[in-house]
Amino acid sequence: MPRRTWELSEALSRGFIRLLGRAPSSEELEAFSRYLALLLEWNRTHHLTGYRSPSDITEKLFLDSLLFLRWMKPEAWRVLDLGAGVGIPGLPMRIVEPRIKLTLLEARRRLSSFLAVTVRELGLQGVQVVSGRAEQLLSSEPALRGAFDIVVTRAAGPIQSILPLALGFLTPGGRLISSGPPAGRPFPALPVGITHRWESVRAGGKAVSRRFLIVEKS
C-alpha cells in the first residue's frame, strides 16, 4: 500500500471512530482515496485550496466536514452545499451518507469544473453541480428556491450575506448549518427574529473547539 494511501486510511479510521463511532468501509476508504488524489493533482496547477499535504486535507477538510452530520434532521436528505469550493463539506457528507441528494453550488468556474470531474470519477449518484452565483440563481432558477431541507456552508463568506441566500433555498422548516468564527472571536450579529443557536464541538481530537451556527427557517 502506498504511504499516502496508508496515511489516509489510518487518519480516516481514527476520525470515523471519533466522530461516527464506527470504522470506515472499504468503499468509503476508496472514495476518499480517489478524492484526495484528484484534489492533490488539481491543486498542483489550479491552486484550489491552501491545504497541500494529505494529512491536512484529510483532517482539516474531509474529517471536519463530517462534523456537519450531527445536525442533519431525520429524513431531511435534500442538501445544498452553498459555495461548495472543492466540495467541502458536501462531498464527504455524501460519501458517508448515501441517502443525501446533494447539490453543489459554486460560482467559480475552475472549482465547478473540479467538482464535476470529482463527482463523475467517484461515481456518486444523486449529486449535481450547479455553476453560478447564488443570488442570480434564486431569480433565474425558480426550481431551486425553497427546494432544500438542509443548506450547509463552510467559509463561503460573511454569515450576514450568506443567511438571506440560504433561507431562500430552504424549504419551510429547513435548516442552515454553517461553520462559525474561531473560538475567541465574537459571534456576528444576526437579524432580529431569526431562530438560531450556536454550538461548539471539539475538532481533531484536541481541545480545539469548532463553532457552528444552526438556523431554523420558520
TORPA-4810 file (N, C-alpha, C, O; in nm, 3 decimals):
<nodes>
NODE_1_0.085_-0.119_0.000_0.000_0.000_0.000_0.089_0.125_0.000_0.176_0.137_0.086_M
NODE_2_0.067_0.220_-0.096_0.147_0.342_-0.096_0.133_0.417_0.036_0.029_0.411_0.102_P
NODE_3_0.241_0.490_0.074_0.242_0.558_0.203_0.125_0.656_0.215_0.063_0.665_0.321_R
NODE_4_0.096_0.730_0.106_-0.014_0.827_0.112_-0.146_0.758_0.141_-0.226_0.808_0.221_R
NODE_5_-0.169_0.644_0.077_-0.293_0.569_0.098_-0.300_0.516_0.240_-0.406_0.519_0.303_T
NODE_6_-0.186_0.468_0.291_-0.183_0.415_0.429_-0.212_0.527_0.528_-0.290_0.507_0.621_W
NODE_7_-0.151_0.645_0.508_-0.174_0.756_0.600_-0.319_0.800_0.597_-0.377_0.830_0.702_E
NODE_8_-0.379_0.805_0.478_-0.520_0.842_0.466_-0.607_0.742_0.541_-0.696_0.780_0.616_L
NODE_9_-0.580_0.613_0.519_-0.660_0.508_0.582_-0.651_0.517_0.734_-0.753_0.505_0.802_S
NODE_10_-0.530_0.537_0.786_-0.513_0.547_0.931_-0.585_0.668_0.988_-0.652_0.658_1.091_E
NODE_11_-0.571_0.783_0.922_-0.634_0.905_0.972_-0.785_0.896_0.964_-0.855_0.939_1.057_A
NODE_12_-0.837_0.841_0.855_-0.982_0.827_0.841_-1.036_0.729_0.944_-1.143_0.753_1.001_L
NODE_13_-0.965_0.621_0.968_-1.012_0.522_1.065_-1.023_0.584_1.204_-1.122_0.563_1.274_S
NODE_14_-0.921_0.660_1.244_-0.927_0.726_1.375_-1.039_0.830_1.378_-1.112_0.840_1.477_R
NODE_15_-1.052_0.906_1.271_-1.154_1.011_1.266_-1.295_0.955_1.264_-1.383_1.010_1.331_G
NODE_16_-1.318_0.848_1.190_-1.452_0.787_1.185_-1.493_0.738_1.323_-1.606_0.760_1.366_F
NODE_17_-1.401_0.671_1.391_-1.434_0.618_1.524_-1.464_0.733_1.620_-1.556_0.725_1.701_I
NODE_18_-1.387_0.840_1.610_-1.406_0.955_1.698_-1.538_1.027_1.668_-1.609_1.067_1.761_R
NODE_19_-1.570_1.044_1.541_-1.685_1.127_1.502_-1.813_1.047_1.480_-1.922_1.096_1.510_L
NODE_20_-1.800_0.925_1.427_-1.917_0.847_1.389_-1.935_0.721_1.472_-2.039_0.656_1.465_L
NODE_21_-1.835_0.687_1.552_-1.845_0.567_1.635_-1.832_0.438_1.559_-1.876_0.334_1.607_G
NODE_22_-1.771_0.442_1.442_-1.752_0.320_1.362_-1.631_0.338_1.272_-1.581_0.450_1.253_R
NODE_23_-1.584_0.227_1.217_-1.473_0.232_1.121_-1.527_0.258_0.981_-1.642_0.225_0.953_A
NODE_24_-1.448_0.317_0.893_-1.493_0.337_0.755_-1.498_0.205_0.679_-1.420_0.114_0.705_P
NODE_25_-1.590_0.198_0.585_-1.599_0.080_0.499_-1.491_0.087_0.391_-1.430_0.192_0.369_S
NODE_26_-1.469_-0.024_0.324_-1.370_-0.025_0.215_-1.415_0.067_0.103_-1.331_0.130_0.038_S
NODE_27_-1.546_0.077_0.079_-1.597_0.167_-0.026_-1.571_0.313_0.011_-1.537_0.394_-0.075_E
NODE_28_-1.587_0.346_0.136_-1.561_0.484_0.180_-1.413_0.516_0.171_-1.376_0.625_0.126_E
NODE_29_-1.328_0.424_0.212_-1.184_0.447_0.202_-1.143_0.466_0.057_-1.060_0.553_0.027_L
NODE_30_-1.199_0.388_-0.033_-1.166_0.402_-0.175_-1.212_0.536_-0.229_-1.139_0.601_-0.304_E
NODE_31_-1.332_0.578_-0.193_-1.384_0.707_-0.240_-1.298_0.823_-0.190_-1.265_0.913_-0.267_A
NODE_32_-1.263_0.822_-0.062_-1.181_0.930_-0.009_-1.040_0.928_-0.069_-0.980_1.033_-0.089_F
NODE_33_-0.988_0.810_-0.097_-0.856_0.799_-0.158_-0.856_0.861_-0.298_-0.764_0.934_-0.333_S
NODE_34_-0.960_0.832_-0.375_-0.970_0.890_-0.510_-0.993_1.040_-0.502_-0.937_1.116_-0.582_R
NODE_35_-1.074_1.083_-0.409_-1.100_1.225_-0.388_-0.969_1.298_-0.355_-0.940_1.403_-0.413_Y
NODE_36_-0.891_1.243_-0.263_-0.763_1.301_-0.226_-0.669_1.310_-0.346_-0.604_1.413_-0.366_L
NODE_37_-0.661_1.204_-0.424_-0.571_1.203_-0.540_-0.611_1.311_-0.641_-0.524_1.380_-0.695_A
NODE_38_-0.739_1.325_-0.666_-0.786_1.428_-0.758_-0.755_1.568_-0.706_-0.711_1.655_-0.782_L
NODE_39_-0.776_1.589_-0.578_-0.753_1.721_-0.520_-0.605_1.757_-0.524_-0.570_1.870_-0.557_L
NODE_40_-0.518_1.662_-0.492_-0.374_1.688_-0.499_-0.330_1.716_-0.642_-0.246_1.803_-0.666_L
NODE_41_-0.386_1.641_-0.737_-0.349_1.659_-0.878_-0.391_1.797_-0.929_-0.311_1.869_-0.990_E
NODE_42_-0.515_1.834_-0.904_-0.564_1.964_-0.950_-0.497_2.079_-0.876_-0.475_2.185_-0.933_W
NODE_43_-0.464_2.058_-0.751_-0.404_2.164_-0.670_-0.267_2.206_-0.723_-0.226_2.321_-0.705_N
NODE_44_-0.198_2.114_-0.788_-0.064_2.145_-0.838_-0.068_2.254_-0.946_0.026_2.332_-0.960_R
NODE_45_-0.177_2.258_-1.023_-0.183_2.355_-1.133_-0.291_2.461_-1.114_-0.278_2.571_-1.169_T
NODE_46_-0.397_2.431_-1.038_-0.509_2.524_-1.026_-0.519_2.592_-0.889_-0.598_2.684_-0.872_H
NODE_47_-0.440_2.547_-0.793_-0.436_2.610_-0.660_-0.577_2.627_-0.601_-0.621_2.738_-0.572_H
NODE_48_-0.645_2.515_-0.586_-0.785_2.517_-0.542_-0.799_2.538_-0.392_-0.899_2.595_-0.347_L
NODE_49_-0.701_2.494_-0.314_-0.709_2.507_-0.169_-0.570_2.532_-0.112_-0.470_2.490_-0.170_T
NODE_50_-0.565_2.600_0.001_-0.437_2.625_0.065_-0.379_2.504_0.136_-0.261_2.505_0.171_G
NODE_51_-0.459_2.401_0.156_-0.409_2.278_0.219_-0.340_2.194_0.114_-0.399_2.160_0.012_Y
NODE_52_-0.213_2.160_0.138_-0.131_2.092_0.037_-0.099_1.948_0.072_-0.082_1.865_-0.017_R
NODE_53_-0.089_1.917_0.202_-0.045_1.782_0.240_-0.165_1.690_0.257_-0.273_1.736_0.294_S
NODE_54_-0.147_1.561_0.230_-0.256_1.466_0.251_-0.310_1.467_0.393_-0.431_1.453_0.413_P
NODE_55_-0.221_1.485_0.493_-0.269_1.484_0.631_-0.357_1.605_0.660_-0.459_1.592_0.728_S
NODE_56_-0.319_1.722_0.610_-0.400_1.841_0.632_-0.535_1.830_0.561_-0.638_1.866_0.618_D
NODE_57_-0.534_1.781_0.438_-0.659_1.767_0.364_-0.751_1.667_0.433_-0.872_1.690_0.443_I
NODE_58_-0.695_1.558_0.481_-0.776_1.455_0.547_-0.837_1.508_0.676_-0.957_1.491_0.700_T
NODE_59_-0.756_1.573_0.758_-0.803_1.618_0.890_-0.886_1.746_0.881_-0.992_1.756_0.942_E
NODE_60_-0.838_1.843_0.806_-0.897_1.976_0.810_-1.008_1.997_0.705_-1.085_2.093_0.714_K
NODE_61_-1.015_1.908_0.607_-1.123_1.917_0.509_-1.218_1.798_0.521_-1.336_1.816_0.549_L
NODE_62_-1.167_1.676_0.500_-1.255_1.558_0.497_-1.322_1.534_0.631_-1.444_1.529_0.640_F
NODE_63_-1.241_1.519_0.736_-1.299_1.487_0.866_-1.376_1.605_0.925_-1.478_1.586_0.991_L
NODE_64_-1.328_1.725_0.902_-1.400_1.843_0.950_-1.541_1.848_0.892_-1.634_1.892_0.958_D
NODE_65_-1.555_1.803_0.766_-1.687_1.804_0.702_-1.786_1.712_0.772_-1.906_1.739_0.772_S
NODE_66_-1.736_1.605_0.832_-1.826_1.509_0.896_-1.889_1.564_1.023_-1.988_1.509_1.072_L
NODE_67_-1.833_1.674_1.078_-1.895_1.737_1.194_-2.035_1.787_1.161_-2.122_1.790_1.249_L
NODE_68_-2.059_1.826_1.037_-2.189_1.879_0.997_-2.300_1.775_1.009_-2.417_1.810_1.025_F
NODE_69_-2.264_1.647_1.002_-2.366_1.542_1.002_-2.445_1.536_1.132_-2.558_1.488_1.132_L
NODE_70_-2.388_1.583_1.242_-2.457_1.570_1.371_-2.584_1.655_1.377_-2.669_1.632_1.462_R
NODE_71_-2.597_1.753_1.287_-2.717_1.838_1.287_-2.809_1.809_1.169_-2.901_1.887_1.142_W
NODE_72_-2.785_1.698_1.099_-2.880_1.657_0.996_-3.012_1.618_1.061_-3.014_1.550_1.164_M
NODE_73_-3.121_1.661_1.002_-3.253_1.625_1.053_-3.294_1.490_0.996_-3.263_1.461_0.880_K
NODE_74_-3.363_1.407_1.072_-3.406_1.276_1.022_-3.486_1.289_0.891_-3.582_1.365_0.882_P
NODE_75_-3.443_1.214_0.792_-3.510_1.207_0.662_-3.508_1.340_0.587_-3.588_1.360_0.495_E
NODE_76_-3.421_1.431_0.625_-3.405_1.558_0.553_-3.281_1.544_0.466_-3.172_1.585_0.504_A
NODE_77_-3.299_1.486_0.347_-3.183_1.445_0.269_-3.156_1.535_0.149_-3.057_1.514_0.079_W
NODE_78_-3.241_1.634_0.122_-3.214_1.725_0.010_-3.121_1.836_0.062_-3.164_1.926_0.133_R
NODE_79_-2.994_1.826_0.024_-2.890_1.910_0.084_-2.826_1.997_-0.025_-2.791_1.949_-0.132_V
NODE_80_-2.811_2.126_0.006_-2.739_2.220_-0.079_-2.611_2.261_-0.009_-2.613_2.306_0.106_L
NODE_81_-2.497_2.244_-0.078_-2.370_2.297_-0.030_-2.351_2.432_-0.098_-2.321_2.438_-0.217_D
NODE_82_-2.367_2.539_-0.021_-2.366_2.675_-0.074_-2.224_2.730_-0.072_-2.164_2.746_0.035_L
NODE_83_-2.171_2.758_-0.192_-2.030_2.797_-0.201_-1.941_2.678_-0.177_-1.857_2.680_-0.087_G
NODE_84_-1.959_2.573_-0.256_-1.902_2.441_-0.225_-1.750_2.436_-0.234_-1.689_2.349_-0.171_A
NODE_85_-1.688_2.524_-0.310_-1.542_2.519_-0.321_-1.494_2.389_-0.381_-1.530_2.356_-0.494_G
NODE_86_-1.414_2.314_-0.306_-1.366_2.184_-0.354_-1.457_2.070_-0.308_-1.419_1.953_-0.310_V
NODE_87_-1.580_2.106_-0.267_-1.676_2.003_-0.227_-1.688_1.984_-0.078_-1.739_1.882_-0.032_G
NODE_88_-1.641_2.083_-0.003_-1.640_2.075_0.143_-1.747_2.166_0.200_-1.746_2.285_0.170_I
NODE_89_-1.839_2.117_0.279_-1.843_1.983_0.342_-1.926_1.879_0.266_-1.934_1.764_0.309_P
NODE_90_-1.989_1.918_0.154_-2.091_1.834_0.093_-2.045_1.696_0.049_-2.111_1.597_0.079_G
NODE_91_-1.932_1.688_-0.022_-1.890_1.559_-0.076_-1.853_1.457_0.032_-1.897_1.343_0.023_L
NODE_92_-1.774_1.493_0.135_-1.751_1.395_0.242_-1.880_1.352_0.310_-1.895_1.235_0.346_P
NODE_93_-1.975_1.444_0.329_-2.104_1.407_0.387_-2.174_1.304_0.300_-2.230_1.206_0.350_M
NODE_94_-2.172_1.326_0.168_-2.241_1.235_0.075_-2.172_1.098_0.068_-2.240_0.996_0.057_R
NODE_95_-2.040_1.096_0.075_-1.968_0.968_0.074_-2.009_0.883_0.194_-2.025_0.761_0.183_I
NODE_96_-2.025_0.948_0.309_-2.059_0.877_0.433_-2.208_0.846_0.442_-2.246_0.743_0.499_V
NODE_97_-2.292_0.933_0.387_-2.437_0.915_0.395_-2.497_0.914_0.254_-2.533_1.019_0.202_E
NODE_98_-2.509_0.794_0.192_-2.556_0.785_0.053_-2.699_0.831_0.032_-2.739_0.854_-0.082_P
NODE_99_-2.779_0.845_0.139_-2.917_0.890_0.120_-2.926_1.038_0.085_-3.030_1.085_0.038_R
NODE_100_-2.818_1.112_0.106_-2.818_1.254_0.075_-2.830_1.276_-0.075_-2.756_1.218_-0.153_I
NODE_101_-2.925_1.360_-0.113_-2.937_1.408_-0.251_-2.873_1.547_-0.252_-2.931_1.644_-0.204_K
NODE_102_-2.753_1.554_-0.308_-2.665_1.669_-0.288_-2.657_1.757_-0.411_-2.641_1.709_-0.523_L
NODE_103_-2.670_1.887_-0.389_-2.643_1.987_-0.492_-2.525_2.072_-0.446_-2.527_2.128_-0.336_T
NODE_104_-2.424_2.081_-0.530_-2.304_2.159_-0.503_-2.312_2.288_-0.584_-2.307_2.285_-0.707_L
NODE_105_-2.324_2.401_-0.517_-2.337_2.529_-0.585_-2.207_2.605_-0.571_-2.161_2.633_-0.460_L
NODE_106_-2.147_2.640_-0.685_-2.018_2.708_-0.684_-2.010_2.805_-0.802_-2.037_2.768_-0.916_E
NODE_107_-1.973_2.930_-0.772_-1.971_3.033_-0.875_-1.844_3.031_-0.959_-1.847_3.069_-1.076_A
NODE_108_-1.732_2.988_-0.900_-1.604_2.996_-0.972_-1.590_2.877_-1.066_-1.607_2.761_-1.026_R
NODE_109_-1.557_2.907_-1.192_-1.562_2.805_-1.296_-1.462_2.692_-1.274_-1.495_2.575_-1.293_R
NODE_110_-1.340_2.726_-1.234_-1.241_2.619_-1.219_-1.280_2.525_-1.106_-1.251_2.405_-1.112_R
NODE_111_-1.345_2.578_-1.003_-1.390_2.493_-0.893_-1.509_2.408_-0.934_-1.516_2.291_-0.898_L
NODE_112_-1.604_2.466_-1.007_-1.718_2.386_-1.051_-1.673_2.279_-1.150_-1.732_2.171_-1.155_S
NODE_113_-1.570_2.307_-1.229_-1.516_2.204_-1.319_-1.454_2.090_-1.238_-1.473_1.973_-1.271_S
NODE_114_-1.379_2.125_-1.134_-1.322_2.021_-1.047_-1.432_1.937_-0.983_-1.421_1.815_-0.977_F
NODE_115_-1.537_2.002_-0.936_-1.646_1.929_-0.873_-1.711_1.831_-0.970_-1.739_1.717_-0.934_L
NODE_116_-1.734_1.876_-1.093_-1.798_1.789_-1.192_-1.712_1.666_-1.220_-1.763_1.554_-1.229_A
NODE_117_-1.581_1.688_-1.234_-1.490_1.575_-1.259_-1.489_1.480_-1.139_-1.490_1.358_-1.156_V
NODE_118_-1.485_1.536_-1.019_-1.478_1.453_-0.898_-1.604_1.369_-0.881_-1.596_1.251_-0.849_T
NODE_119_-1.721_1.431_-0.901_-1.847_1.356_-0.890_-1.849_1.241_-0.991_-1.892_1.130_-0.959_V
NODE_120_-1.802_1.269_-1.112_-1.801_1.165_-1.214_-1.701_1.054_-1.179_-1.734_0.936_-1.190_R
NODE_121_-1.580_1.093_-1.138_-1.477_0.993_-1.109_-1.513_0.907_-0.988_-1.477_0.789_-0.983_E
NODE_122_-1.582_0.964_-0.892_-1.622_0.888_-0.774_-1.750_0.809_-0.797_-1.787_0.727_-0.713_L
NODE_123_-1.817_0.832_-0.910_-1.939_0.758_-0.941_-2.052_0.783_-0.843_-2.130_0.693_-0.812_G
NODE_124_-2.061_0.908_-0.794_-2.163_0.941_-0.694_-2.297_0.966_-0.760_-2.309_1.050_-0.850_L
NODE_125_-2.398_0.893_-0.717_-2.533_0.910_-0.769_-2.608_1.013_-0.684_-2.581_1.030_-0.565_Q
NODE_126_-2.702_1.083_-0.747_-2.782_1.180_-0.675_-2.706_1.304_-0.636_-2.743_1.372_-0.540_G
NODE_127_-2.600_1.337_-0.710_-2.522_1.458_-0.685_-2.517_1.540_-0.812_-2.484_1.488_-0.919_V
NODE_128_-2.551_1.668_-0.802_-2.540_1.757_-0.916_-2.457_1.879_-0.881_-2.454_1.924_-0.766_Q
NODE_129_-2.390_1.933_-0.983_-2.310_2.054_-0.968_-2.380_2.166_-1.042_-2.414_2.153_-1.159_V
NODE_130_-2.402_2.276_-0.972_-2.465_2.394_-1.031_-2.363_2.507_-1.027_-2.312_2.542_-0.920_V
NODE_131_-2.333_2.563_-1.143_-2.236_2.669_-1.153_-2.307_2.804_-1.167_-2.389_2.821_-1.257_S
NODE_132_-2.275_2.898_-1.080_-2.335_3.030_-1.088_-2.339_3.097_-0.953_-2.307_3.036_-0.851_G
NODE_133_-2.379_3.223_-0.953_-2.390_3.300_-0.829_-2.525_3.273_-0.764_-2.628_3.270_-0.831_R
NODE_134_-2.523_3.253_-0.634_-2.644_3.211_-0.564_-2.757_3.312_-0.581_-2.871_3.272_-0.606_A
NODE_135_-2.729_3.441_-0.568_-2.834_3.542_-0.576_-2.899_3.546_-0.714_-3.018_3.573_-0.726_E
NODE_136_-2.820_3.519_-0.819_-2.875_3.515_-0.954_-2.958_3.389_-0.977_-3.063_3.394_-1.041_Q
NODE_137_-2.910_3.276_-0.924_-2.981_3.150_-0.942_-3.116_3.150_-0.871_-3.211_3.087_-0.918_L
NODE_138_-3.126_3.219_-0.759_-3.254_3.228_-0.690_-3.359_3.296_-0.777_-3.478_3.268_-0.764_L
NODE_139_-3.315_3.385_-0.865_-3.407_3.455_-0.954_-3.428_3.380_-1.085_-3.540_3.372_-1.135_S
NODE_140_-3.320_3.324_-1.140_-3.327_3.264_-1.274_-3.368_3.118_-1.273_-3.413_3.066_-1.376_S
NODE_141_-3.354_3.049_-1.158_-3.388_2.906_-1.149_-3.491_2.887_-1.037_-3.455_2.848_-0.926_E
NODE_142_-3.618_2.913_-1.066_-3.720_2.905_-0.960_-3.732_2.767_-0.897_-3.780_2.756_-0.784_P
NODE_143_-3.688_2.662_-0.967_-3.696_2.527_-0.909_-3.603_2.511_-0.790_-3.621_2.420_-0.709_A
NODE_144_-3.502_2.598_-0.779_-3.409_2.589_-0.667_-3.460_2.660_-0.542_-3.417_2.629_-0.431_L
NODE_145_-3.551_2.754_-0.558_-3.600_2.831_-0.444_-3.687_2.741_-0.355_-3.782_2.679_-0.402_R
NODE_146_-3.654_2.736_-0.228_-3.731_2.656_-0.133_-3.723_2.507_-0.159_-3.815_2.433_-0.122_G
NODE_147_-3.614_2.461_-0.222_-3.607_2.322_-0.267_-3.530_2.229_-0.173_-3.525_2.109_-0.197_A
NODE_148_-3.469_2.284_-0.067_-3.374_2.203_0.011_-3.414_2.195_0.158_-3.462_2.292_0.218_F
NODE_149_-3.393_2.077_0.215_-3.417_2.055_0.358_-3.304_2.112_0.443_-3.326_2.163_0.553_D
NODE_150_-3.181_2.103_0.389_-3.061_2.144_0.461_-2.973_2.227_0.367_-2.953_2.189_0.252_I
NODE_151_-2.921_2.337_0.416_-2.814_2.411_0.348_-2.692_2.407_0.438_-2.701_2.441_0.556_V
NODE_152_-2.579_2.366_0.383_-2.453_2.367_0.458_-2.358_2.464_0.390_-2.359_2.479_0.268_V
NODE_153_-2.276_2.529_0.470_-2.177_2.620_0.414_-2.059_2.630_0.508_-2.074_2.629_0.631_T
NODE_154_-1.942_2.641_0.449_-1.818_2.645_0.528_-1.725_2.746_0.462_-1.680_2.727_0.349_R
NODE_155_-1.696_2.854_0.534_-1.601_2.955_0.487_-1.640_3.012_0.351_-1.553_3.038_0.267_A
NODE_156_-1.771_3.030_0.328_-1.818_3.081_0.199_-1.838_3.232_0.199_-1.871_3.289_0.095_A
NODE_157_-1.819_3.297_0.312_-1.838_3.441_0.319_-1.900_3.483_0.450_-1.933_3.398_0.532_G
NODE_158_-1.917_3.615_0.471_-1.979_3.664_0.595_-2.120_3.608_0.612_-2.198_3.605_0.517_P
NODE_159_-2.152_3.564_0.733_-2.282_3.500_0.755_-2.397_3.597_0.728_-2.506_3.554_0.690_I
NODE_160_-2.374_3.727_0.748_-2.482_3.823_0.722_-2.523_3.824_0.575_-2.640_3.849_0.544_Q
NODE_161_-2.429_3.798_0.484_-2.463_3.791_0.342_-2.508_3.652_0.299_-2.586_3.638_0.206_S
NODE_162_-2.458_3.548_0.368_-2.496_3.411_0.335_-2.638_3.379_0.382_-2.711_3.308_0.314_I
NODE_163_-2.677_3.433_0.497_-2.804_3.396_0.560_-2.926_3.417_0.470_-3.004_3.323_0.455_L
NODE_164_-2.947_3.534_0.409_-3.067_3.550_0.326_-3.068_3.459_0.204_-3.175_3.418_0.158_P
NODE_165_-2.949_3.428_0.150_-2.942_3.336_0.037_-2.981_3.195_0.082_-3.060_3.128_0.015_L
NODE_166_-2.926_3.151_0.195_-2.959_3.017_0.246_-3.108_3.004_0.272_-3.168_2.902_0.238_A
NODE_167_-3.167_3.105_0.334_-3.311_3.100_0.362_-3.392_3.093_0.234_-3.498_3.031_0.231_L
NODE_168_-3.343_3.156_0.128_-3.413_3.149_0.000_-3.414_3.009_-0.059_-3.511_2.970_-0.125_G
NODE_169_-3.308_2.934_-0.037_-3.300_2.797_-0.089_-3.373_2.695_-0.001_-3.408_2.587_-0.048_F
NODE_170_-3.395_2.729_0.126_-3.452_2.633_0.220_-3.604_2.624_0.208_-3.672_2.724_0.185_L
NODE_171_-3.655_2.503_0.224_-3.798_2.482_0.238_-3.841_2.528_0.378_-3.758_2.528_0.469_T
NODE_172_-3.968_2.565_0.397_-4.013_2.599_0.533_-3.986_2.483_0.629_-4.017_2.367_0.599_P
NODE_173_-3.928_2.514_0.744_-3.886_2.410_0.837_-3.747_2.358_0.812_-3.698_2.272_0.886_G
NODE_174_-3.681_2.409_0.705_-3.546_2.366_0.674_-3.443_2.425_0.767_-3.474_2.510_0.851_G
NODE_175_-3.320_2.381_0.751_-3.214_2.416_0.847_-3.087_2.456_0.773_-3.045_2.390_0.679_R
NODE_176_-3.027_2.566_0.819_-2.893_2.607_0.775_-2.793_2.561_0.880_-2.811_2.583_1.000_L
NODE_177_-2.686_2.495_0.833_-2.574_2.456_0.919_-2.450_2.524_0.863_-2.404_2.491_0.754_I
NODE_178_-2.396_2.619_0.938_-2.282_2.697_0.891_-2.170_2.694_0.992_-2.194_2.701_1.112_S
NODE_179_-2.046_2.682_0.943_-1.932_2.696_1.034_-1.927_2.839_1.084_-1.960_2.933_1.011_S
NODE_180_-1.885_2.855_1.209_-1.882_2.986_1.271_-1.742_3.039_1.291_-1.646_2.977_1.244_G
NODE_181_-1.728_3.152_1.359_-1.596_3.210_1.381_-1.513_3.125_1.476_-1.570_3.051_1.557_P
NODE_182_-1.382_3.133_1.467_-1.296_3.058_1.560_-1.325_3.095_1.704_-1.373_3.204_1.734_P
NODE_183_-1.294_3.002_1.793_-1.311_3.029_1.936_-1.232_3.152_1.976_-1.118_3.170_1.933_A
NODE_184_-1.292_3.237_2.056_-1.228_3.359_2.099_-1.272_3.482_2.023_-1.254_3.594_2.070_G
NODE_185_-1.328_3.462_1.905_-1.380_3.574_1.828_-1.529_3.590_1.856_-1.598_3.492_1.885_R
NODE_186_-1.579_3.713_1.849_-1.721_3.734_1.880_-1.812_3.674_1.775_-1.776_3.664_1.657_P
NODE_187_-1.932_3.634_1.818_-2.032_3.587_1.724_-2.086_3.707_1.646_-2.108_3.814_1.703_F
NODE_188_-2.108_3.690_1.516_-2.167_3.801_1.439_-2.312_3.824_1.478_-2.383_3.731_1.517_P
NODE_189_-2.356_3.948_1.467_-2.496_3.981_1.496_-2.585_3.930_1.384_-2.551_3.942_1.266_A
NODE_190_-2.699_3.873_1.422_-2.796_3.823_1.325_-2.924_3.906_1.334_-2.951_3.966_1.438_L
NODE_191_-3.003_3.909_1.226_-3.127_3.987_1.228_-3.221_3.940_1.339_-3.226_3.821_1.372_P
NODE_192_-3.295_4.033_1.396_-3.395_4.000_1.497_-3.502_3.910_1.435_-3.545_3.931_1.322_V
NODE_193_-3.543_3.809_1.512_-3.648_3.720_1.465_-3.599_3.594_1.398_-3.680_3.508_1.363_G
NODE_194_-3.467_3.581_1.380_-3.411_3.461_1.321_-3.394_3.356_1.431_-3.323_3.379_1.529_I
NODE_195_-3.457_3.241_1.414_-3.446_3.133_1.512_-3.312_3.062_1.491_-3.292_2.995_1.390_T
NODE_196_-3.223_3.076_1.588_-3.089_3.021_1.569_-3.026_2.985_1.703_-3.075_3.023_1.809_H
NODE_197_-2.918_2.910_1.693_-2.836_2.879_1.810_-2.693_2.856_1.764_-2.668_2.819_1.649_R
NODE_198_-2.600_2.878_1.853_-2.459_2.849_1.830_-2.421_2.724_1.909_-2.460_2.708_2.024_W
NODE_199_-2.345_2.635_1.845_-2.299_2.515_1.913_-2.150_2.497_1.892_-2.096_2.532_1.786_E
NODE_200_-2.084_2.443_1.992_-1.939_2.419_1.986_-1.912_2.270_1.999_-1.974_2.200_2.078_S
NODE_201_-1.817_2.222_1.919_-1.775_2.082_1.927_-1.624_2.077_1.922_-1.559_2.166_1.868_V
NODE_202_-1.568_1.971_1.978_-1.424_1.950_1.969_-1.389_1.897_1.831_-1.462_1.816_1.774_R
NODE_203_-1.278_1.945_1.779_-1.236_1.905_1.645_-1.095_1.847_1.650_-1.011_1.890_1.729_A
NODE_204_-1.072_1.750_1.564_-0.938_1.695_1.553_-0.889_1.617_1.672_-0.769_1.591_1.685_G
NODE_205_-0.980_1.579_1.761_-0.939_1.503_1.878_-0.860_1.586_1.978_-0.797_1.531_2.069_G
NODE_206_-0.863_1.718_1.961_-0.788_1.806_2.050_-0.886_1.894_2.126_-1.007_1.891_2.102_K
NODE_207_-0.831_1.971_2.217_-0.915_2.064_2.294_-0.938_2.192_2.215_-0.933_2.301_2.271_A
NODE_208_-0.962_2.179_2.085_-0.989_2.292_1.997_-1.136_2.287_1.959_-1.185_2.185_1.910_V
NODE_209_-1.206_2.395_1.982_-1.349_2.398_1.955_-1.376_2.452_1.816_-1.314_2.549_1.771_S
NODE_210_-1.471_2.389_1.748_-1.526_2.440_1.622_-1.666_2.488_1.655_-1.742_2.419_1.722_R
NODE_211_-1.700_2.606_1.607_-1.830_2.663_1.638_-1.917_2.665_1.514_-1.871_2.694_1.404_R
NODE_212_-2.044_2.633_1.534_-2.138_2.622_1.423_-2.265_2.701_1.454_-2.311_2.708_1.568_F
NODE_213_-2.319_2.760_1.348_-2.447_2.829_1.357_-2.555_2.740_1.299_-2.542_2.690_1.187_L
NODE_214_-2.662_2.719_1.374_-2.777_2.641_1.330_-2.896_2.736_1.322_-2.934_2.796_1.422_I
NODE_215_-2.955_2.750_1.204_-3.068_2.837_1.182_-3.186_2.755_1.132_-3.171_2.677_1.038_V
NODE_216_-3.300_2.773_1.193_-3.423_2.706_1.150_-3.510_2.806_1.072_-3.537_2.916_1.121_E
NODE_217_-3.553_2.767_0.952_-3.641_2.853_0.874_-3.785_2.829_0.918_-3.837_2.718_0.908_K
NODE_218_-3.849_2.934_0.966_-3.986_2.920_1.015_-4.083_2.914_0.898_-4.204_2.903_0.919_S
</nodes>
